[in-house]
Amino acid sequence: QVQLVESGGGLVQAGGSLRLSCAASGSSFSIGTMGWDRQAPGKQRELVASISSGGSTNYADSVKGRCTISRDNAKNTVYLQMNNLEPEDTAVYYCNANIYVLIKDYDYWGQGTQVTVSS
């Protein structure tokens, strides 16, 4: 059983910064692409950023230049550094990972962490 545990959300003023972390735990697995989605009230869930096992990154247009995704493969952890936050960034942020167990792969999501940006 693999679990993704997020941390780092909270309340911040517009223009501020937050760093989200997500650690994968379990046994006998390897991790492919990891990333972050978010869902704001009344809106569909959207991709924020992703990073492959080799370090290739992808960002939503709305966060390019303000967010940086990174990972520490030794710690099975992915990070999302968010700068110059805007009220529109307010959402629940979900970590996701493509996990390989033996010859199969599965998509996992964390429980979500709330990010609130006040104007």
One Martini backbone bead per residue (centre of mass of N, CA, C, O) as a GRO file, in nm:
protein
  119
    1GLN     BB    1   0.095   0.037   0.024
    2VAL     BB    2   0.037   0.368  -0.085
    3GLN     BB    3   0.133   0.699   0.028
    4LEU     BB    4   0.023   1.043   0.027
    5VAL     BB    5   0.181   1.326   0.193
    6GLU     BB    6   0.086   1.642   0.278
    7SER     BB    7   0.238   1.977   0.296
    8GLY     BB    8   0.218   2.354   0.343
    9GLY     BB    9  -0.027   2.479   0.382
   10GLY     BB   10  -0.235   2.792   0.383
   11LEU     BB   11  -0.214   3.127   0.486
   12VAL     BB   12  -0.186   3.405   0.252
   13GLN     BB   13  -0.076   3.673   0.107
   14ALA     BB   14  -0.055   3.856  -0.141
   15GLY     BB   15   0.275   3.779  -0.269
   16GLY     BB   16   0.335   3.530  -0.144
   17SER     BB   17   0.460   3.217   0.003
   18LEU     BB   18   0.481   2.859  -0.078
   19ARG     BB   19   0.552   2.514   0.038
   20LEU     BB   20   0.503   2.209  -0.100
   21SER     BB   21   0.461   1.869   0.018
   22CYS     BB   22   0.530   1.517  -0.096
   23ALA     BB   23   0.509   1.190   0.043
   24ALA     BB   24   0.609   0.866  -0.024
   25SER     BB   25   0.475   0.557   0.105
   26GLY     BB   26   0.614   0.223   0.150
   27SER     BB   27   0.649  -0.072  -0.059
   28SER     BB   28   0.768  -0.183  -0.343
   29PHE     BB   29   0.843   0.089  -0.520
   30SER     BB   30   0.797   0.318  -0.793
   31ILE     BB   31   0.846   0.642  -0.953
   32GLY     BB   32   0.723   0.858  -1.159
   33THR     BB   33   0.521   1.079  -1.208
   34MET     BB   34   0.478   1.400  -1.061
   35GLY     BB   35   0.223   1.614  -0.891
   36TRP     BB   36  -0.015   1.894  -0.927
   37ASP     BB   37  -0.331   1.974  -0.817
   38ARG     BB   38  -0.643   2.174  -0.840
   39GLN     BB   39  -0.935   2.297  -0.638
   40ALA     BB   40  -1.182   2.512  -0.673
   41PRO     BB   41  -1.457   2.655  -0.603
   42GLY     BB   42  -1.663   2.557  -0.870
   43LYS     BB   43  -1.424   2.394  -0.998
   44GLN     BB   44  -1.209   2.233  -1.179
   45ARG     BB   45  -0.971   2.027  -1.199
   46GLU     BB   46  -0.616   2.112  -1.215
   47LEU     BB   47  -0.320   2.147  -1.348
   48VAL     BB   48  -0.008   2.269  -1.236
   49ALA     BB   49   0.220   2.032  -1.206
   50SER     BB   50   0.504   1.842  -1.344
   51ILE     BB   51   0.731   1.548  -1.292
   52SER     BB   52   0.960   1.352  -1.389
   53SER     BB   53   1.199   1.120  -1.320
   54GLY     BB   54   1.406   1.307  -1.503
   55GLY     BB   55   1.288   1.631  -1.467
   56SER     BB   56   1.055   1.698  -1.632
   57THR     BB   57   0.848   1.983  -1.697
   58ASN     BB   58   0.509   2.109  -1.613
   59TYR     BB   59   0.284   2.392  -1.677
   60ALA     BB   60   0.063   2.605  -1.609
   61ASP     BB   61   0.001   2.911  -1.729
   62SER     BB   62  -0.094   3.041  -1.448
   63VAL     BB   63   0.216   2.956  -1.308
   64LYS     BB   64   0.417   3.064  -1.477
   65GLY     BB   65   0.694   3.203  -1.299
   66ARG     BB   66   0.576   3.115  -0.988
   67CYS     BB   67   0.644   2.808  -1.020
   68THR     BB   68   0.816   2.517  -0.862
   69ILE     BB   69   0.913   2.197  -0.950
   70SER     BB   70   1.025   1.920  -0.741
   71ARG     BB   71   1.261   1.646  -0.659
   72ASP     BB   72   1.331   1.361  -0.429
   73ASN     BB   73   1.411   1.043  -0.485
   74ALA     BB   74   1.528   0.951  -0.206
   75LYS     BB   75   1.241   1.067  -0.063
   76ASN     BB   76   0.979   1.057  -0.230
   77THR     BB   77   0.963   1.377  -0.318
   78VAL     BB   78   0.750   1.659  -0.370
   79TYR     BB   79   0.757   2.001  -0.489
   80LEU     BB   80   0.597   2.338  -0.434
   81GLN     BB   81   0.686   2.648  -0.540
   82MET     BB   82   0.516   2.951  -0.435
   83ASN     BB   83   0.489   3.264  -0.590
   84ASN     BB   84   0.314   3.532  -0.609
   85LEU     BB   85   0.042   3.512  -0.487
   86GLU     BB   86  -0.304   3.462  -0.562
   87PRO     BB   87  -0.635   3.444  -0.509
   88GLU     BB   88  -0.663   3.235  -0.755
   89ASP     BB   89  -0.494   3.008  -0.587
   90THR     BB   90  -0.728   2.921  -0.438
   91ALA     BB   91  -0.709   2.585  -0.300
   92VAL     BB   92  -0.695   2.249  -0.343
   93TYR     BB   93  -0.407   2.051  -0.307
   94TYR     BB   94  -0.288   1.775  -0.513
   95CYS     BB   95  -0.118   1.500  -0.503
   96ASN     BB   96   0.064   1.308  -0.756
   97ALA     BB   97   0.123   0.955  -0.868
   98ASN     BB   98   0.315   0.724  -1.049
   99ILE     BB   99   0.299   0.384  -0.962
  100TYR     BB  100   0.525   0.109  -0.928
  101VAL     BB  101   0.415  -0.241  -0.916
  102LEU     BB  102   0.601  -0.418  -1.054
  103ILE     BB  103   0.423  -0.427  -1.371
  104LYS     BB  104   0.248  -0.200  -1.249
  105ASP     BB  105   0.037   0.094  -1.268
  106TYR     BB  106  -0.051   0.378  -1.054
  107ASP     BB  107  -0.276   0.617  -0.931
  108TYR     BB  108  -0.209   0.875  -0.694
  109TRP     BB  109  -0.352   1.052  -0.408
  110GLY     BB  110  -0.390   1.285  -0.197
  111GLN     BB  111  -0.584   1.464   0.047
  112GLY     BB  112  -0.501   1.748   0.069
  113THR     BB  113  -0.430   2.111   0.057
  114GLN     BB  114  -0.481   2.421   0.182
  115VAL     BB  115  -0.503   2.726  -0.014
  116THR     BB  116  -0.490   3.070   0.102
  117VAL     BB  117  -0.552   3.389  -0.061
  118SER     BB  118  -0.522   3.711   0.033
  119SER     BB  119  -0.601   4.060  -0.053
   0.00000   0.00000   0.00000
